[in-house]
């Protein structure tokens, strides 16, 4: 695995045995073998590299989900 230390990625989608992940800072996408993901990782989760695997960043995952939920709520509120 390339040197990705300190970088957080959002799991965009999982296709067969690879996950397409997007850097939360730059938007650059990488492909990760699902064997390197934490157990139970799913779309929308934020992961960070640790050694040759990734770990789930639960606080950032929750924060992103709340942010997306708020944006969707605002979008639908604007239509009324």
Buried (B, 14 or more C-beta within 10 A) or exposed (E): EEEBEEBBBBBBEBEEEBBBBBBBEEEEEBEBEEEBBBEEBEEEBBBBBEEEEBEBBEEBBEEBEEEEEEEEEEEEEEEE
